[in-house]
Amino acid sequence: MVADPAQPKWVEHLLAVVREAAEEGRAISVSTRTKTLTPAEMAERLGVSRTTISRRIAAGQIKALQVGNRHRVPVAEYDRFRRELMESVAEHYAADVEADLFGAY
């Protein structure tokens, strides 16, 4: 089989492992998993308390997965929340920044 030059190296390695396992008659399974953060990890990245993140989860402002009695926040949800938070902060302070840079009118 000819390798596709556009194919990442990890794909080539995965295919080689699967091919070898199949040739030896071993069972093959492939699964995916959503990358997640704990509320504490999310809080640390945002510079807020874990309690703040937990309150936002409880209020439905942050979508989280329930794992047992714990929450896990998908990285994509963290990215969404961070982007919206930064946009909100920028919008809130835009007039002050403009006044500082260009003087008050």
KOLGU-4560 file (N, C-alpha, C; in nm, 3 decimals, padded with zeros to 5 digits):
<recs>
<n_xx: 00.084 n_yy: -00.119 n_zz: 00.000 ca_xx: 00.000 ca_yy: 00.000 ca_zz: 00.000 c_xx: 00.088 c_yy: 00.125 c_zz: 00.000 mol: A seq: 1 type: MET>
<n_xx: 00.057 n_yy: 00.222 n_zz: -00.086 ca_xx: 00.133 ca_yy: 00.345 ca_zz: -00.097 c_xx: 00.079 c_yy: 00.446 c_zz: 00.002 mol: A seq: 2 type: VAL>
<n_xx: 00.169 n_yy: 00.509 n_zz: 00.078 ca_xx: 00.128 ca_yy: 00.608 ca_zz: 00.177 c_xx: 00.083 c_yy: 00.736 c_zz: 00.108 mol: A seq: 3 type: ALA>
<n_xx: -00.021 n_yy: 00.796 n_zz: 00.161 ca_xx: -00.072 ca_yy: 00.923 ca_zz: 00.112 c_xx: 00.013 c_yy: 01.034 c_zz: 00.176 mol: A seq: 4 type: ASP>
<n_xx: 00.081 n_yy: 01.117 n_zz: 00.097 ca_xx: 00.168 ca_yy: 01.220 ca_zz: 00.155 c_xx: 00.091 c_yy: 01.323 c_zz: 00.238 mol: A seq: 5 type: PRO>
<n_xx: -00.039 n_yy: 01.338 n_zz: 00.212 ca_xx: -00.119 ca_yy: 01.434 ca_zz: 00.289 c_xx: -00.166 c_yy: 01.375 c_zz: 00.422 mol: A seq: 6 type: ALA>
<n_xx: -00.147 n_yy: 01.246 n_zz: 00.438 ca_xx: -00.195 ca_yy: 01.177 ca_zz: 00.558 c_xx: -00.098 c_yy: 01.198 c_zz: 00.675 mol: A seq: 7 type: GLN>
<n_xx: -00.149 n_yy: 01.234 n_zz: 00.792 ca_xx: -00.061 ca_yy: 01.251 ca_zz: 00.908 c_xx: 00.008 c_yy: 01.120 c_zz: 00.946 mol: A seq: 8 type: PRO>
<n_xx: 00.125 n_yy: 01.132 n_zz: 01.007 ca_xx: 00.203 ca_yy: 01.013 ca_zz: 01.047 c_xx: 00.125 c_yy: 00.924 c_zz: 01.143 mol: A seq: 9 type: LYS>
<n_xx: 00.045 n_yy: 00.986 n_zz: 01.232 ca_xx: -00.027 ca_yy: 00.904 ca_zz: 01.330 c_xx: -00.129 c_yy: 00.814 c_zz: 01.261 mol: A seq: 10 type: TRP>
<n_xx: -00.184 n_yy: 00.857 n_zz: 01.148 ca_xx: -00.280 ca_yy: 00.774 ca_zz: 01.075 c_xx: -00.208 c_yy: 00.653 c_zz: 01.016 mol: A seq: 11 type: VAL>
<n_xx: -00.090 n_yy: 00.677 n_zz: 00.961 ca_xx: -00.010 ca_yy: 00.566 ca_zz: 00.906 c_xx: 00.020 c_yy: 00.464 c_zz: 01.016 mol: A seq: 12 type: GLU>
<n_xx: 00.059 n_yy: 00.513 n_zz: 01.133 ca_xx: 00.091 ca_yy: 00.424 ca_zz: 01.244 c_xx: -00.034 c_yy: 00.345 c_zz: 01.287 mol: A seq: 13 type: HIS>
<n_xx: -00.147 n_yy: 00.414 n_zz: 01.298 ca_xx: -00.272 ca_yy: 00.348 ca_zz: 01.338 c_xx: -00.309 c_yy: 00.238 c_zz: 01.239 mol: A seq: 14 type: LEU>
<n_xx: -00.299 n_yy: 00.270 n_zz: 01.111 ca_xx: -00.331 ca_yy: 00.169 ca_zz: 01.009 c_xx: -00.237 c_yy: 00.049 c_zz: 01.017 mol: A seq: 15 type: LEU>
<n_xx: -00.110 n_yy: 00.074 n_zz: 01.044 ca_xx: -00.014 ca_yy: -00.037 ca_zz: 01.055 c_xx: -00.049 c_yy: -00.127 c_zz: 01.174 mol: A seq: 16 type: ALA>
<n_xx: -00.085 n_yy: -00.067 n_zz: 01.286 ca_xx: -00.122 ca_yy: -00.144 ca_zz: 01.406 c_xx: -00.248 c_yy: -00.226 c_zz: 01.379 mol: A seq: 17 type: VAL>
<n_xx: -00.348 n_yy: -00.163 n_zz: 01.317 ca_xx: -00.474 ca_yy: -00.233 ca_zz: 01.286 c_xx: -00.449 c_yy: -00.346 c_zz: 01.187 mol: A seq: 18 type: VAL>
<n_xx: -00.370 n_yy: -00.319 n_zz: 01.086 ca_xx: -00.339 ca_yy: -00.422 ca_zz: 00.985 c_xx: -00.271 c_yy: -00.542 c_zz: 01.051 mol: A seq: 19 type: ARG>
<n_xx: -00.172 n_yy: -00.516 n_zz: 01.137 ca_xx: -00.100 ca_yy: -00.623 ca_zz: 01.205 c_xx: -00.195 c_yy: -00.704 c_zz: 01.294 mol: A seq: 20 type: GLU>
<n_xx: -00.280 n_yy: -00.635 n_zz: 01.369 ca_xx: -00.374 ca_yy: -00.705 ca_zz: 01.457 c_xx: -00.470 c_yy: -00.791 c_zz: 01.376 mol: A seq: 21 type: ALA>
<n_xx: -00.519 n_yy: -00.739 n_zz: 01.265 ca_xx: -00.612 ca_yy: -00.813 ca_zz: 01.180 c_xx: -00.546 c_yy: -00.938 c_zz: 01.123 mol: A seq: 22 type: ALA>
<n_xx: -00.420 n_yy: -00.925 n_zz: 01.079 ca_xx: -00.347 ca_yy: -01.038 ca_zz: 01.024 c_xx: -00.325 c_yy: -01.148 c_zz: 01.128 mol: A seq: 23 type: GLU>
<n_xx: -00.314 n_yy: -01.107 n_zz: 01.255 ca_xx: -00.294 ca_yy: -01.204 ca_zz: 01.363 c_xx: -00.426 c_yy: -01.255 c_zz: 01.420 mol: A seq: 24 type: GLU>
<n_xx: -00.537 n_yy: -01.207 n_zz: 01.365 ca_xx: -00.669 ca_yy: -01.253 ca_zz: 01.409 c_xx: -00.715 c_yy: -01.192 c_zz: 01.541 mol: A seq: 25 type: GLY>
<n_xx: -00.652 n_yy: -01.084 n_zz: 01.583 ca_xx: -00.693 ca_yy: -01.019 ca_zz: 01.709 c_xx: -00.813 c_yy: -00.928 c_zz: 01.685 mol: A seq: 26 type: ARG>
<n_xx: -00.891 n_yy: -00.909 n_zz: 01.789 ca_xx: -01.006 ca_yy: -00.818 ca_zz: 01.783 c_xx: -00.955 c_yy: -00.675 c_zz: 01.777 mol: A seq: 27 type: ALA>
<n_xx: -01.025 n_yy: -00.593 n_zz: 01.703 ca_xx: -00.987 ca_yy: -00.453 ca_zz: 01.686 c_xx: -01.107 c_yy: -00.367 c_zz: 01.724 mol: A seq: 28 type: ILE>
<n_xx: -01.083 n_yy: -00.268 n_zz: 01.807 ca_xx: -01.190 ca_yy: -00.171 ca_zz: 01.837 c_xx: -01.128 c_yy: -00.032 c_zz: 01.839 mol: A seq: 29 type: SER>
<n_xx: -01.205 n_yy: 00.062 n_zz: 01.789 ca_xx: -01.162 ca_yy: 00.201 ca_zz: 01.785 c_xx: -01.274 c_yy: 00.283 c_zz: 01.850 mol: A seq: 30 type: VAL>
<n_xx: -01.236 n_yy: 00.374 n_zz: 01.938 ca_xx: -01.337 ca_yy: 00.458 ca_zz: 02.001 c_xx: -01.286 c_yy: 00.601 c_zz: 02.009 mol: A seq: 31 type: SER>
<n_xx: -01.377 n_yy: 00.691 n_zz: 02.031 ca_xx: -01.341 ca_yy: 00.831 ca_zz: 02.047 c_xx: -01.385 c_yy: 00.877 c_zz: 02.186 mol: A seq: 32 type: THR>
<n_xx: -01.327 n_yy: 00.986 n_zz: 02.228 ca_xx: -01.359 ca_yy: 01.039 ca_zz: 02.360 c_xx: -01.352 c_yy: 01.191 c_zz: 02.350 mol: A seq: 33 type: ARG>
<n_xx: -01.449 n_yy: 01.258 n_zz: 02.406 ca_xx: -01.451 ca_yy: 01.404 ca_zz: 02.407 c_xx: -01.350 c_yy: 01.455 c_zz: 02.509 mol: A seq: 34 type: THR>
<n_xx: -01.265 n_yy: 01.548 n_zz: 02.467 ca_xx: -01.170 ca_yy: 01.609 ca_zz: 02.560 c_xx: -01.247 c_yy: 01.701 c_zz: 02.653 mol: A seq: 35 type: LYS>
<n_xx: -01.223 n_yy: 01.685 n_zz: 02.783 ca_xx: -01.297 ca_yy: 01.764 ca_zz: 02.882 c_xx: -01.203 c_yy: 01.827 c_zz: 02.984 mol: A seq: 36 type: THR>
<n_xx: -01.258 n_yy: 01.922 n_zz: 03.057 ca_xx: -01.189 ca_yy: 01.987 ca_zz: 03.169 c_xx: -01.274 c_yy: 01.972 c_zz: 03.293 mol: A seq: 37 type: LEU>
<n_xx: -01.211 n_yy: 01.964 n_zz: 03.408 ca_xx: -01.285 ca_yy: 01.970 ca_zz: 03.533 c_xx: -01.321 c_yy: 02.117 c_zz: 03.557 mol: A seq: 38 type: THR>
<n_xx: -01.421 n_yy: 02.144 n_zz: 03.640 ca_xx: -01.448 ca_yy: 02.284 ca_zz: 03.673 c_xx: -01.326 c_yy: 02.356 c_zz: 03.730 mol: A seq: 39 type: PRO>
<n_xx: -01.245 n_yy: 02.287 n_zz: 03.808 ca_xx: -01.123 ca_yy: 02.347 ca_zz: 03.864 c_xx: -01.024 c_yy: 02.383 c_zz: 03.754 mol: A seq: 40 type: ALA>
<n_xx: -01.008 n_yy: 02.296 n_zz: 03.655 ca_xx: -00.917 ca_yy: 02.325 ca_zz: 03.543 c_xx: -00.967 c_yy: 02.444 c_zz: 03.461 mol: A seq: 41 type: GLU>
<n_xx: -01.097 n_yy: 02.448 n_zz: 03.439 ca_xx: -01.156 ca_yy: 02.559 ca_zz: 03.364 c_xx: -01.137 c_yy: 02.689 c_zz: 03.441 mol: A seq: 42 type: MET>
<n_xx: -01.162 n_yy: 02.684 n_zz: 03.571 ca_xx: -01.147 ca_yy: 02.803 ca_zz: 03.655 c_xx: -01.003 c_yy: 02.855 c_zz: 03.652 mol: A seq: 43 type: ALA>
<n_xx: -00.908 n_yy: 02.764 n_zz: 03.659 ca_xx: -00.767 ca_yy: 02.804 ca_zz: 03.657 c_xx: -00.733 c_yy: 02.871 c_zz: 03.525 mol: A seq: 44 type: GLU>
<n_xx: -00.781 n_yy: 02.816 n_zz: 03.414 ca_xx: -00.753 ca_yy: 02.875 ca_zz: 03.283 c_xx: -00.814 c_yy: 03.014 c_zz: 03.268 mol: A seq: 45 type: ARG>
<n_xx: -00.930 n_yy: 03.036 n_zz: 03.331 ca_xx: -00.998 ca_yy: 03.165 ca_zz: 03.319 c_xx: -00.959 c_yy: 03.263 c_zz: 03.429 mol: A seq: 46 type: LEU>
<n_xx: -00.890 n_yy: 03.216 n_zz: 03.531 ca_xx: -00.852 ca_yy: 03.304 ca_zz: 03.641 c_xx: -00.966 c_yy: 03.339 c_zz: 03.733 mol: A seq: 47 type: GLY>
<n_xx: -01.059 n_yy: 03.245 n_zz: 03.750 ca_xx: -01.172 ca_yy: 03.263 ca_zz: 03.842 c_xx: -01.175 c_yy: 03.144 c_zz: 03.938 mol: A seq: 48 type: VAL>
<n_xx: -01.268 n_yy: 03.147 n_zz: 04.032 ca_xx: -01.276 ca_yy: 03.036 ca_zz: 04.127 c_xx: -01.354 c_yy: 02.918 c_zz: 04.070 mol: A seq: 49 type: SER>
<n_xx: -01.329 n_yy: 02.801 n_zz: 04.125 ca_xx: -01.405 ca_yy: 02.682 ca_zz: 04.085 c_xx: -01.552 c_yy: 02.701 c_zz: 04.118 mol: A seq: 50 type: ARG>
<n_xx: -01.579 n_yy: 02.768 n_zz: 04.229 ca_xx: -01.719 ca_yy: 02.794 ca_zz: 04.269 c_xx: -01.791 c_yy: 02.876 c_zz: 04.163 mol: A seq: 51 type: THR>
<n_xx: -01.724 n_yy: 02.973 n_zz: 04.104 ca_xx: -01.784 ca_yy: 03.054 ca_zz: 03.998 c_xx: -01.823 c_yy: 02.966 c_zz: 03.880 mol: A seq: 52 type: THR>
<n_xx: -01.735 n_yy: 02.876 n_zz: 03.841 ca_xx: -01.764 ca_yy: 02.786 ca_zz: 03.729 c_xx: -01.879 c_yy: 02.694 c_zz: 03.766 mol: A seq: 53 type: ILE>
<n_xx: -01.879 n_yy: 02.641 n_zz: 03.887 ca_xx: -01.988 ca_yy: 02.552 ca_zz: 03.931 c_xx: -02.122 c_yy: 02.624 c_zz: 03.931 mol: A seq: 54 type: SER>
<n_xx: -02.122 n_yy: 02.750 n_zz: 03.973 ca_xx: -02.247 ca_yy: 02.829 ca_zz: 03.970 c_xx: -02.295 c_yy: 02.850 c_zz: 03.827 mol: A seq: 55 type: ARG>
<n_xx: -02.203 n_yy: 02.878 n_zz: 03.737 ca_xx: -02.239 ca_yy: 02.899 ca_zz: 03.596 c_xx: -02.293 c_yy: 02.770 c_zz: 03.535 mol: A seq: 56 type: ARG>
<n_xx: -02.236 n_yy: 02.656 n_zz: 03.574 ca_xx: -02.287 ca_yy: 02.527 ca_zz: 03.526 c_xx: -02.429 c_yy: 02.506 c_zz: 03.578 mol: A seq: 57 type: ILE>
<n_xx: -02.450 n_yy: 02.531 n_zz: 03.707 ca_xx: -02.582 ca_yy: 02.513 ca_zz: 03.767 c_xx: -02.685 c_yy: 02.605 c_zz: 03.702 mol: A seq: 58 type: ALA>
<n_xx: -02.643 n_yy: 02.725 n_zz: 03.662 ca_xx: -02.734 ca_yy: 02.822 ca_zz: 03.600 c_xx: -02.758 c_yy: 02.794 c_zz: 03.452 mol: A seq: 59 type: ALA>
<n_xx: -02.684 n_yy: 02.697 n_zz: 03.396 ca_xx: -02.701 ca_yy: 02.663 ca_zz: 03.256 c_xx: -02.621 c_yy: 02.750 c_zz: 03.162 mol: A seq: 60 type: GLY>
<n_xx: -02.533 n_yy: 02.835 n_zz: 03.214 ca_xx: -02.451 ca_yy: 02.923 ca_zz: 03.130 c_xx: -02.332 c_yy: 02.848 c_zz: 03.070 mol: A seq: 61 type: GLN>
<n_xx: -02.294 n_yy: 02.739 n_zz: 03.135 ca_xx: -02.188 ca_yy: 02.652 ca_zz: 03.084 c_xx: -02.248 c_yy: 02.512 c_zz: 03.075 mol: A seq: 62 type: ILE>
<n_xx: -02.238 n_yy: 02.452 n_zz: 02.956 ca_xx: -02.290 ca_yy: 02.316 ca_zz: 02.938 c_xx: -02.183 c_yy: 02.217 c_zz: 02.981 mol: A seq: 63 type: LYS>
<n_xx: -02.220 n_yy: 02.127 n_zz: 03.072 ca_xx: -02.125 ca_yy: 02.029 ca_zz: 03.124 c_xx: -02.184 c_yy: 01.889 c_zz: 03.117 mol: A seq: 64 type: ALA>
<n_xx: -02.097 n_yy: 01.791 n_zz: 03.111 ca_xx: -02.137 ca_yy: 01.651 ca_zz: 03.115 c_xx: -02.136 c_yy: 01.605 c_zz: 03.260 mol: A seq: 65 type: LEU>
<n_xx: -02.230 n_yy: 01.523 n_zz: 03.296 ca_xx: -02.234 ca_yy: 01.467 ca_zz: 03.431 c_xx: -02.164 c_yy: 01.331 c_zz: 03.428 mol: A seq: 66 type: GLN>
<n_xx: -02.059 n_yy: 01.317 n_zz: 03.507 ca_xx: -01.986 ca_yy: 01.191 ca_zz: 03.518 c_xx: -01.995 c_yy: 01.149 c_zz: 03.664 mol: A seq: 67 type: VAL>
<n_xx: -02.086 n_yy: 01.056 n_zz: 03.690 ca_xx: -02.115 ca_yy: 01.023 ca_zz: 03.831 c_xx: -02.177 c_yy: 01.146 c_zz: 03.895 mol: A seq: 68 type: GLY>
<n_xx: -02.116 n_yy: 01.191 n_zz: 04.005 ca_xx: -02.167 ca_yy: 01.313 ca_zz: 04.068 c_xx: -02.076 c_yy: 01.433 c_zz: 04.038 mol: A seq: 69 type: ASN>
<n_xx: -01.995 n_yy: 01.420 n_zz: 03.936 ca_xx: -01.900 ca_yy: 01.526 ca_zz: 03.898 c_xx: -01.936 c_yy: 01.584 c_zz: 03.761 mol: A seq: 70 type: ARG>
<n_xx: -01.891 n_yy: 01.706 n_zz: 03.737 ca_xx: -01.910 ca_yy: 01.769 ca_zz: 03.607 c_xx: -01.779 c_yy: 01.769 c_zz: 03.529 mol: A seq: 71 type: HIS>
<n_xx: -01.793 n_yy: 01.758 n_zz: 03.397 ca_xx: -01.681 ca_yy: 01.772 ca_zz: 03.306 c_xx: -01.727 c_yy: 01.864 c_zz: 03.194 mol: A seq: 72 type: ARG>
<n_xx: -01.644 n_yy: 01.962 n_zz: 03.162 ca_xx: -01.679 ca_yy: 02.059 ca_zz: 03.059 c_xx: -01.603 c_yy: 02.025 c_zz: 02.931 mol: A seq: 73 type: VAL>
<n_xx: -01.674 n_yy: 01.998 n_zz: 02.821 ca_xx: -01.604 ca_yy: 01.972 ca_zz: 02.696 c_xx: -01.517 c_yy: 02.093 c_zz: 02.658 mol: A seq: 74 type: PRO>
<n_xx: -01.400 n_yy: 02.067 n_zz: 02.602 ca_xx: -01.308 ca_yy: 02.175 ca_zz: 02.565 c_xx: -01.376 c_yy: 02.271 c_zz: 02.467 mol: A seq: 75 type: VAL>
<n_xx: -01.457 n_yy: 02.220 n_zz: 02.377 ca_xx: -01.529 ca_yy: 02.308 ca_zz: 02.283 c_xx: -01.622 c_yy: 02.403 c_zz: 02.358 mol: A seq: 76 type: ALA>
<n_xx: -01.683 n_yy: 02.358 n_zz: 02.466 ca_xx: -01.770 ca_yy: 02.445 ca_zz: 02.547 c_xx: -01.687 c_yy: 02.549 c_zz: 02.622 mol: A seq: 77 type: GLU>
<n_xx: -01.571 n_yy: 02.507 n_zz: 02.672 ca_xx: -01.479 ca_yy: 02.602 ca_zz: 02.735 c_xx: -01.442 c_yy: 02.712 c_zz: 02.635 mol: A seq: 78 type: TYR>
<n_xx: -01.406 n_yy: 02.672 n_zz: 02.513 ca_xx: -01.369 ca_yy: 02.769 ca_zz: 02.409 c_xx: -01.483 c_yy: 02.866 c_zz: 02.380 mol: A seq: 79 type: ASP>
<n_xx: -01.605 n_yy: 02.814 n_zz: 02.369 ca_xx: -01.722 ca_yy: 02.899 ca_zz: 02.344 c_xx: -01.742 c_yy: 02.998 c_zz: 02.458 mol: A seq: 80 type: ARG>
<n_xx: -01.740 n_yy: 02.948 n_zz: 02.580 ca_xx: -01.764 ca_yy: 03.034 ca_zz: 02.696 c_xx: -01.656 c_yy: 03.140 c_zz: 02.707 mol: A seq: 81 type: PHE>
<n_xx: -01.530 n_yy: 03.102 n_zz: 02.688 ca_xx: -01.419 ca_yy: 03.197 ca_zz: 02.697 c_xx: -01.432 c_yy: 03.306 c_zz: 02.591 mol: A seq: 82 type: ARG>
<n_xx: -01.464 n_yy: 03.267 n_zz: 02.468 ca_xx: -01.481 ca_yy: 03.363 ca_zz: 02.359 c_xx: -01.592 c_yy: 03.463 c_zz: 02.391 mol: A seq: 83 type: ARG>
<n_xx: -01.707 n_yy: 03.412 n_zz: 02.439 ca_xx: -01.819 ca_yy: 03.500 ca_zz: 02.473 c_xx: -01.784 c_yy: 03.591 c_zz: 02.592 mol: A seq: 84 type: GLU>
<n_xx: -01.712 n_yy: 03.537 n_zz: 02.688 ca_xx: -01.671 ca_yy: 03.616 ca_zz: 02.804 c_xx: -01.578 c_yy: 03.728 c_zz: 02.761 mol: A seq: 85 type: LEU>
<n_xx: -01.480 n_yy: 03.697 n_zz: 02.676 ca_xx: -01.386 ca_yy: 03.799 ca_zz: 02.629 c_xx: -01.457 c_yy: 03.906 c_zz: 02.545 mol: A seq: 86 type: MET>
<n_xx: -01.552 n_yy: 03.865 n_zz: 02.462 ca_xx: -01.630 ca_yy: 03.961 ca_zz: 02.383 c_xx: -01.709 c_yy: 04.053 c_zz: 02.474 mol: A seq: 87 type: GLU>
<n_xx: -01.767 n_yy: 03.997 n_zz: 02.579 ca_xx: -01.845 ca_yy: 04.076 ca_zz: 02.674 c_xx: -01.757 c_yy: 04.177 c_zz: 02.748 mol: A seq: 88 type: SER>
<n_xx: -01.640 n_yy: 04.133 n_zz: 02.790 ca_xx: -01.546 ca_yy: 04.222 ca_zz: 02.860 c_xx: -01.501 c_yy: 04.333 c_zz: 02.766 mol: A seq: 89 type: VAL>
<n_xx: -01.466 n_yy: 04.297 n_zz: 02.642 ca_xx: -01.422 ca_yy: 04.397 ca_zz: 02.544 c_xx: -01.531 c_yy: 04.500 c_zz: 02.516 mol: A seq: 90 type: ALA>
<n_xx: -01.653 n_yy: 04.453 n_zz: 02.502 ca_xx: -01.766 ca_yy: 04.543 ca_zz: 02.475 c_xx: -01.789 c_yy: 04.637 c_zz: 02.594 mol: A seq: 91 type: GLU>
<n_xx: -01.779 n_yy: 04.582 n_zz: 02.714 ca_xx: -01.803 ca_yy: 04.660 ca_zz: 02.836 c_xx: -01.702 c_yy: 04.774 c_zz: 02.851 mol: A seq: 92 type: HIS>
<n_xx: -01.575 n_yy: 04.746 n_zz: 02.818 ca_xx: -01.468 ca_yy: 04.844 ca_zz: 02.839 c_xx: -01.429 c_yy: 04.922 c_zz: 02.714 mol: A seq: 93 type: TYR>
<n_xx: -01.497 n_yy: 04.900 n_zz: 02.601 ca_xx: -01.459 ca_yy: 04.964 ca_zz: 02.475 c_xx: -01.456 c_yy: 05.116 c_zz: 02.485 mol: A seq: 94 type: ALA>
<n_xx: -01.557 n_yy: 05.176 n_zz: 02.546 ca_xx: -01.563 ca_yy: 05.322 ca_zz: 02.557 c_xx: -01.449 c_yy: 05.375 c_zz: 02.642 mol: A seq: 95 type: ALA>
<n_xx: -01.417 n_yy: 05.307 n_zz: 02.752 ca_xx: -01.307 ca_yy: 05.350 ca_zz: 02.838 c_xx: -01.173 c_yy: 05.342 c_zz: 02.766 mol: A seq: 96 type: ASP>
<n_xx: -01.152 n_yy: 05.235 n_zz: 02.692 ca_xx: -01.026 ca_yy: 05.218 ca_zz: 02.618 c_xx: -01.015 c_yy: 05.326 c_zz: 02.511 mol: A seq: 97 type: VAL>
<n_xx: -01.124 n_yy: 05.350 n_zz: 02.441 ca_xx: -01.124 ca_yy: 05.454 ca_zz: 02.337 c_xx: -01.092 c_yy: 05.591 c_zz: 02.398 mol: A seq: 98 type: GLU>
<n_xx: -01.152 n_yy: 05.621 n_zz: 02.512 ca_xx: -01.124 ca_yy: 05.749 ca_zz: 02.579 c_xx: -00.978 c_yy: 05.759 c_zz: 02.623 mol: A seq: 99 type: ALA>
<n_xx: -00.925 n_yy: 05.650 n_zz: 02.675 ca_xx: -00.783 ca_yy: 05.649 ca_zz: 02.717 c_xx: -00.689 c_yy: 05.669 c_zz: 02.597 mol: A seq: 100 type: ASP>
<n_xx: -00.723 n_yy: 05.607 n_zz: 02.485 ca_xx: -00.636 ca_yy: 05.615 ca_zz: 02.368 c_xx: -00.650 c_yy: 05.746 c_zz: 02.291 mol: A seq: 101 type: LEU>
<n_xx: -00.773 n_yy: 05.793 n_zz: 02.277 ca_xx: -00.799 ca_yy: 05.906 ca_zz: 02.189 c_xx: -00.851 c_yy: 06.030 c_zz: 02.261 mol: A seq: 102 type: PHE>
<n_xx: -00.866 n_yy: 06.021 n_zz: 02.393 ca_xx: -00.917 ca_yy: 06.133 ca_zz: 02.471 c_xx: -01.069 c_yy: 06.135 c_zz: 02.471 mol: A seq: 103 type: GLY>
<n_xx: -01.121 n_yy: 06.196 n_zz: 02.574 ca_xx: -01.267 ca_yy: 06.207 ca_zz: 02.587 c_xx: -01.318 c_yy: 06.314 c_zz: 02.492 mol: A seq: 104 type: ALA>
<n_xx: -01.436 n_yy: 06.293 n_zz: 02.437 ca_xx: -01.496 ca_yy: 06.389 ca_zz: 02.344 c_xx: -01.587 c_yy: 06.481 c_zz: 02.417 mol: A seq: 105 type: TYR>
</recs>
